[in-house]
Amino acid sequence: MANEPVDMIMPMLREMRSEMNEQFSRIDQRIGDVEDELKSVRKMLVADTLMSKLATGDFEKRISTLETDVQRLMKDT
């Protein structure tokens, strides 16, 4: 009776559950790694955007100063 198909079902289901749990654990780890990388990329983008704004702001300030100087020179002539 021990070799009846019904007697083999529960051990097979337990084995399948164990294998599935292992796979899900690996998938969870990989998803966690991807999320960490995504956070890192977002931080780099924020830093790059900030640096671009600072550089652009500096150029805009310099251009504004030059425009003011040119307007003043044109009034003087």
C-alpha positions as CSV (number, residue, x, y, z in Angstrom):
1,M,0.0,0.0,0.0
2,A,2.9,2.3,0.5
3,N,3.5,2.5,-3.2
4,E,0.0,3.6,-4.0
5,P,-0.1,6.8,-6.1
6,V,-2.2,8.5,-3.4
7,D,0.6,7.9,-0.9
8,M,3.1,9.6,-3.2
9,I,1.1,12.8,-3.7
10,M,1.8,14.5,-0.4
11,P,5.6,14.0,-0.4
12,M,5.7,15.3,-4.0
13,L,3.6,18.3,-3.1
14,R,5.9,19.1,-0.2
15,E,9.0,18.8,-2.4
16,M,7.4,21.0,-5.0
17,R,6.5,23.6,-2.3
18,S,10.1,23.5,-1.0
19,E,11.5,24.1,-4.5
20,M,9.0,26.9,-5.2
21,N,9.9,28.6,-1.9
22,E,13.6,28.4,-2.9
23,Q,12.9,29.9,-6.2
24,F,10.7,32.7,-4.7
25,S,13.5,33.5,-2.2
26,R,16.0,33.9,-5.1
27,I,13.5,36.0,-7.0
28,D,12.9,38.2,-4.0
29,Q,16.7,38.7,-3.6
30,R,17.1,39.6,-7.3
31,I,14.2,42.1,-7.1
32,G,15.8,43.6,-4.0
33,D,19.1,44.0,-5.9
34,V,17.3,45.6,-8.8
35,E,15.5,48.0,-6.4
36,D,18.8,48.9,-4.8
37,E,20.4,49.6,-8.2
38,L,17.4,51.7,-9.2
39,K,17.7,53.8,-6.0
40,S,21.4,54.3,-6.8
41,V,20.6,55.4,-10.3
42,R,17.9,57.8,-9.1
43,K,20.4,59.4,-6.6
44,M,22.9,59.8,-9.4
45,L,20.3,61.5,-11.6
46,V,19.3,63.9,-8.9
47,A,23.0,64.8,-8.3
48,D,23.6,65.2,-12.0
49,T,20.5,67.4,-12.3
50,L,21.5,69.5,-9.4
51,M,25.0,70.0,-10.8
52,S,23.5,71.0,-14.2
53,K,21.2,73.5,-12.6
54,L,24.1,75.0,-10.6
55,A,26.2,75.3,-13.8
56,T,23.3,76.7,-15.8
57,G,22.4,79.1,-13.0
58,D,26.0,80.4,-13.0
59,F,26.0,81.0,-16.7
60,E,22.6,82.7,-16.6
61,K,23.9,85.0,-13.9
62,R,27.0,85.8,-15.9
63,I,24.9,86.4,-19.0
64,S,22.5,88.7,-17.1
65,T,25.5,90.6,-15.7
66,L,26.9,91.0,-19.3
67,E,23.5,92.2,-20.6
68,T,23.3,94.8,-17.8
69,D,26.8,96.0,-18.6
70,V,26.0,96.2,-22.3
71,Q,22.8,98.2,-21.7
72,R,24.7,100.5,-19.4
73,L,27.5,101.0,-22.0
74,M,24.9,101.7,-24.7
75,K,23.2,104.3,-22.6
76,D,26.6,106.0,-22.0
77,T,27.3,106.4,-25.7
